[in-house]
């Protein structure tokens, strides 16, 4: 009887141990999965999040989606990779309808005149799974250099459409006044933190 009681936990666990291991994720941070070619932004799964301080009390957040653009990449020459991204500024989103409307005015993004922003890379320095992407950000008719700290997240085949896909996370901090957005500085912070989550699908 005592022997049976000792074995009982193993008997109860046996059905669980017999189950198959959960399937692995389609995307894995394995550079050998990256194939050379031209990639298009997966607009449905790419976002740019921004964060700015409000009167020194707290930070608030906003989001850009429906982003478009391209990545040209060759694993044999990663330093020559090219990124060209267009952000539809007019579609800025926040959790407040009033704030969203205000952001669209000339006080901030002036979307009637400047409906988009664009980032075009000028150089890439790779260090393992990370890279520093230098480029020019054009917003409100002003072009300034920006550096993106970028991390390779995964590569593989998208299980829905079977396209080869590469994903990255990137971040940087910019001063909005450098692009002429000076309204309410410094009451509303000049420093804007950007966090970018982007997926690229191979064209063709």
SELOSE-633818 format. One record per residue (C-alpha): residue in three letters; x, y, z; chain. Coordinates in steps of 0.02 Angstrom, whole numbers. Layout:
residues N
+--------+--------+--------+--------+--------+
! residu !      x !      y !      z ! chaine !
+--------+--------+--------+--------+--------+
!    ALA !      X !      Y !      Z !      A !
...
+--------+--------+--------+--------+--------+
end
This chain:
residues 204
+--------+--------+--------+--------+--------+
! residu !      x !      y !      z ! chaine !
+--------+--------+--------+--------+--------+
!    UNK !      0 !      0 !      0 !      A !
!    UNK !    139 !    119 !     46 !      A !
!    UNK !    227 !     81 !   -119 !      A !
!    UNK !     67 !    122 !   -214 !      A !
!    UNK !     47 !    289 !   -124 !      A !
!    UNK !    227 !    335 !   -167 !      A !
!    UNK !    196 !    295 !   -350 !      A !
!    UNK !     28 !    384 !   -358 !      A !
!    UNK !     99 !    558 !   -404 !      A !
!    UNK !    193 !    481 !   -551 !      A !
!    UNK !     39 !    386 !   -609 !      A !
!    UNK !    -64 !    545 !   -605 !      A !
!    UNK !     69 !    642 !   -701 !      A !
!    UNK !     91 !    509 !   -835 !      A !
!    UNK !    -49 !    572 !   -951 !      A !
!    UNK !     26 !    746 !   -945 !      A !
!    UNK !    201 !    683 !   -981 !      A !
!    UNK !    134 !    583 !  -1127 !      A !
!    UNK !     62 !    737 !  -1211 !      A !
!    UNK !    159 !    814 !  -1353 !      A !
!    UNK !    264 !    968 !  -1317 !      A !
!    UNK !    178 !   1131 !  -1369 !      A !
!    UNK !    220 !   1185 !  -1546 !      A !
!    UNK !    361 !   1309 !  -1566 !      A !
!    UNK !    324 !   1486 !  -1623 !      A !
!    UNK !    341 !   1521 !  -1809 !      A !
!    UNK !    462 !   1664 !  -1777 !      A !
!    UNK !    629 !   1627 !  -1695 !      A !
!    UNK !    777 !   1743 !  -1661 !      A !
!    UNK !    887 !   1641 !  -1778 !      A !
!    UNK !    980 !   1744 !  -1908 !      A !
!    UNK !   1002 !   1590 !  -2019 !      A !
!    UNK !    815 !   1600 !  -2056 !      A !
!    UNK !    833 !   1770 !  -2140 !      A !
!    UNK !    838 !   1763 !  -2329 !      A !
!    UNK !    901 !   1902 !  -2441 !      A !
!    UNK !    778 !   2010 !  -2536 !      A !
!    UNK !    651 !   2149 !  -2528 !      A !
!    UNK !    524 !   2151 !  -2387 !      A !
!    UNK !    366 !   2253 !  -2363 !      A !
!    UNK !    300 !   2314 !  -2195 !      A !
!    UNK !    160 !   2207 !  -2124 !      A !
!    UNK !     50 !   2358 !  -2092 !      A !
!    UNK !    -76 !   2260 !  -1988 !      A !
!    UNK !     55 !   2211 !  -1860 !      A !
!    UNK !    172 !   2361 !  -1854 !      A !
!    UNK !    155 !   2507 !  -1733 !      A !
!    UNK !    248 !   2660 !  -1672 !      A !
!    UNK !    212 !   2709 !  -1492 !      A !
!    UNK !    260 !   2880 !  -1424 !      A !
!    UNK !    271 !   2943 !  -1245 !      A !
!    UNK !    284 !   3123 !  -1180 !      A !
!    UNK !    276 !   3205 !  -1009 !      A !
!    UNK !    126 !   3315 !   -967 !      A !
!    UNK !    158 !   3463 !   -850 !      A !
!    UNK !    278 !   3360 !   -746 !      A !
!    UNK !    133 !   3260 !   -674 !      A !
!    UNK !    133 !   3105 !   -782 !      A !
!    UNK !    168 !   3036 !   -954 !      A !
!    UNK !     38 !   3006 !  -1088 !      A !
!    UNK !     47 !   2896 !  -1240 !      A !
!    UNK !     -4 !   2890 !  -1422 !      A !
!    UNK !      5 !   2770 !  -1566 !      A !
!    UNK !     30 !   2767 !  -1754 !      A !
!    UNK !    -27 !   2619 !  -1859 !      A !
!    UNK !    -57 !   2576 !  -2043 !      A !
!    UNK !    128 !   2603 !  -2073 !      A !
!    UNK !    203 !   2563 !  -2243 !      A !
!    UNK !    379 !   2542 !  -2307 !      A !
!    UNK !    517 !   2425 !  -2363 !      A !
!    UNK !    671 !   2333 !  -2302 !      A !
!    UNK !    809 !   2276 !  -2419 !      A !
!    UNK !    921 !   2152 !  -2331 !      A !
!    UNK !   1059 !   2027 !  -2370 !      A !
!    UNK !   1118 !   1918 !  -2224 !      A !
!    UNK !   1290 !   1913 !  -2304 !      A !
!    UNK !   1303 !   2103 !  -2295 !      A !
!    UNK !   1191 !   2166 !  -2156 !      A !
!    UNK !   1280 !   2334 !  -2149 !      A !
!    UNK !   1209 !   2373 !  -2321 !      A !
!    UNK !   1027 !   2348 !  -2268 !      A !
!    UNK !    907 !   2487 !  -2316 !      A !
!    UNK !    747 !   2539 !  -2227 !      A !
!    UNK !    617 !   2662 !  -2292 !      A !
!    UNK !    463 !   2688 !  -2181 !      A !
!    UNK !    313 !   2804 !  -2201 !      A !
!    UNK !    204 !   2844 !  -2050 !      A !
!    UNK !     27 !   2913 !  -2076 !      A !
!    UNK !     35 !   3051 !  -1946 !      A !
!    UNK !   -145 !   3100 !  -1984 !      A !
!    UNK !   -203 !   2935 !  -1907 !      A !
!    UNK !   -127 !   2972 !  -1735 !      A !
!    UNK !   -225 !   2883 !  -1599 !      A !
!    UNK !   -242 !   2912 !  -1412 !      A !
!    UNK !   -366 !   2858 !  -1278 !      A !
!    UNK !   -448 !   3031 !  -1281 !      A !
!    UNK !   -547 !   3095 !  -1431 !      A !
!    UNK !   -514 !   3274 !  -1376 !      A !
!    UNK !   -327 !   3249 !  -1363 !      A !
!    UNK !   -320 !   3159 !  -1530 !      A !
!    UNK !   -410 !   3304 !  -1614 !      A !
!    UNK !   -293 !   3431 !  -1533 !      A !
!    UNK !   -139 !   3334 !  -1590 !      A !
!    UNK !   -199 !   3348 !  -1770 !      A !
!    UNK !   -201 !   3539 !  -1764 !      A !
!    UNK !    -57 !   3659 !  -1805 !      A !
!    UNK !    -13 !   3658 !  -1619 !      A !
!    UNK !     65 !   3487 !  -1646 !      A !
!    UNK !     61 !   3380 !  -1804 !      A !
!    UNK !    -33 !   3499 !  -1920 !      A !
!    UNK !    -99 !   3351 !  -2019 !      A !
!    UNK !   -190 !   3461 !  -2146 !      A !
!    UNK !    -18 !   3511 !  -2212 !      A !
!    UNK !     90 !   3364 !  -2159 !      A !
!    UNK !     -7 !   3202 !  -2166 !      A !
!    UNK !    144 !   3086 !  -2156 !      A !
!    UNK !    317 !   3068 !  -2082 !      A !
!    UNK !    457 !   2968 !  -2163 !      A !
!    UNK !    614 !   2880 !  -2101 !      A !
!    UNK !    750 !   2832 !  -2225 !      A !
!    UNK !    903 !   2740 !  -2162 !      A !
!    UNK !   1077 !   2803 !  -2202 !      A !
!    UNK !   1181 !   2670 !  -2114 !      A !
!    UNK !   1170 !   2510 !  -2012 !      A !
!    UNK !   1294 !   2445 !  -1883 !      A !
!    UNK !   1260 !   2267 !  -1826 !      A !
!    UNK !   1314 !   2188 !  -1661 !      A !
!    UNK !   1244 !   2013 !  -1643 !      A !
!    UNK !   1054 !   2020 !  -1624 !      A !
!    UNK !   1060 !   2209 !  -1608 !      A !
!    UNK !   1093 !   2351 !  -1728 !      A !
!    UNK !   1106 !   2539 !  -1731 !      A !
!    UNK !   1010 !   2608 !  -1879 !      A !
!    UNK !   1051 !   2786 !  -1927 !      A !
!    UNK !    933 !   2882 !  -2038 !      A !
!    UNK !    840 !   3040 !  -2080 !      A !
!    UNK !    668 !   3075 !  -2008 !      A !
!    UNK !    561 !   3198 !  -2105 !      A !
!    UNK !    414 !   3271 !  -2009 !      A !
!    UNK !    323 !   3438 !  -2021 !      A !
!    UNK !    430 !   3475 !  -2174 !      A !
!    UNK !    592 !   3463 !  -2075 !      A !
!    UNK !    724 !   3327 !  -2097 !      A !
!    UNK !    838 !   3281 !  -1951 !      A !
!    UNK !    952 !   3132 !  -1913 !      A !
!    UNK !    890 !   2997 !  -1795 !      A !
!    UNK !    971 !   2840 !  -1725 !      A !
!    UNK !    866 !   2686 !  -1687 !      A !
!    UNK !    925 !   2556 !  -1561 !      A !
!    UNK !    859 !   2399 !  -1643 !      A !
!    UNK !    840 !   2218 !  -1587 !      A !
!    UNK !    808 !   2070 !  -1702 !      A !
!    UNK !    657 !   1978 !  -1633 !      A !
!    UNK !    625 !   1835 !  -1751 !      A !
!    UNK !    616 !   1763 !  -1926 !      A !
!    UNK !    515 !   1625 !  -2006 !      A !
!    UNK !    362 !   1591 !  -2111 !      A !
!    UNK !    199 !   1677 !  -2066 !      A !
!    UNK !     79 !   1531 !  -2036 !      A !
!    UNK !    -68 !   1628 !  -2108 !      A !
!    UNK !     -1 !   1683 !  -2277 !      A !
!    UNK !    160 !   1577 !  -2283 !      A !
!    UNK !    267 !   1731 !  -2320 !      A !
!    UNK !    445 !   1741 !  -2252 !      A !
!    UNK !    437 !   1868 !  -2111 !      A !
!    UNK !    565 !   1964 !  -2006 !      A !
!    UNK !    523 !   2059 !  -1847 !      A !
!    UNK !    614 !   2195 !  -1750 !      A !
!    UNK !    592 !   2308 !  -1599 !      A !
!    UNK !    673 !   2480 !  -1600 !      A !
!    UNK !    678 !   2632 !  -1487 !      A !
!    UNK !    744 !   2809 !  -1480 !      A !
!    UNK !    711 !   2977 !  -1400 !      A !
!    UNK !    690 !   3135 !  -1504 !      A !
!    UNK !    662 !   3318 !  -1463 !      A !
!    UNK !    502 !   3373 !  -1547 !      A !
!    UNK !    563 !   3553 !  -1553 !      A !
!    UNK !    698 !   3496 !  -1678 !      A !
!    UNK !    555 !   3473 !  -1801 !      A !
!    UNK !    475 !   3640 !  -1759 !      A !
!    UNK !    345 !   3569 !  -1639 !      A !
!    UNK !    377 !   3695 !  -1500 !      A !
!    UNK !    201 !   3725 !  -1434 !      A !
!    UNK !    191 !   3711 !  -1243 !      A !
!    UNK !    376 !   3665 !  -1221 !      A !
!    UNK !    431 !   3635 !  -1084 !      A !
!    UNK !    260 !   3616 !   -999 !      A !
!    UNK !    225 !   3473 !  -1118 !      A !
!    UNK !    392 !   3383 !  -1133 !      A !
!    UNK !    513 !   3413 !  -1274 !      A !
!    UNK !    584 !   3237 !  -1260 !      A !
!    UNK !    476 !   3108 !  -1346 !      A !
!    UNK !    512 !   2924 !  -1321 !      A !
!    UNK !    476 !   2814 !  -1473 !      A !
!    UNK !    452 !   2626 !  -1466 !      A !
!    UNK !    433 !   2536 !  -1631 !      A !
!    UNK !    373 !   2360 !  -1664 !      A !
!    UNK !    387 !   2312 !  -1847 !      A !
!    UNK !    363 !   2156 !  -1952 !      A !
!    UNK !    421 !   2141 !  -2132 !      A !
!    UNK !    354 !   2013 !  -2256 !      A !
!    UNK !    454 !   1960 !  -2407 !      A !
!    UNK !    388 !   2032 !  -2569 !      A !
!    UNK !    339 !   1920 !  -2712 !      A !
+--------+--------+--------+--------+--------+
end
